[in-house]
Amino acid sequence: MDLGGKRVVVIGGTSGIGLGVARAALGDGAEIVVASSSADKLAAMAETLPGAKALSVDVREEASVAALFEQVGTLDHLVFTAGDWAMRGGGPVERVDIAAAAAQLEVRFWGAARAIKHAVPRIRGAGSITLTNGMIAHRPRKGTAVSSAAAGAIEHLARALAVELAPIRVNAVCAGLIRTPVWNMIPEDQREERLQRMTRKLPVARVGEAEEAAQAYLYLMRGGYTTGQVLRVDGGQSAI
């Protein structure tokens, strides 16, 4: 299925994997709308991604999401890559701050749900929705129960909606360690060594690039016979 002339909305499309998806789909001839809550990143989109339309949205606010899709109008594909990566509500479960843990779901899960709610009436029949989760859903560590549950919830949402929304196709990409700005929290002089240490035992023993992860989203947009699936892009982490 060709993306030429298709309208693709990427929420979270101003950086990281989302930007990679937007750039790859634009290169495939799609009409791209990127949406983000970052005013600075949106302002830079004319240079970062010439030809894309940049719109503001706060996925924590339903009115903002509704307004976004009023501006977008009809679309063919929705990609949701937005995420609040702050580790709020982490730590041993007996000491979890429940309010902080609930806030962690506002963007990744409830933000996705709000976007889907308002996008669905506008998605053309052969269209698709692609969500994003992470390998922490399958490789939880001590103190990450909330993050693991949030990531796993996205997979269940994708499968259930594939049934509910048919013929609109719904899938998810489960990303491993991909080079995105989130890793800038590691001091620059330590970053590469830390990332290499984290990936050296993988079958593909390196960090993945956003452009590589983006190809999974393009496949799921094009793949007209694929729905209710979770496509892992993890350097083989799930195999070991």
Summary of the structure (lengths in Angstrom):
residues: 240
radius of gyration: 17.2
end to end distance: 33.2
largest distance: 51.6
contacts: 808
relative contact order: 0.15
helix: 48%
strand: 20%
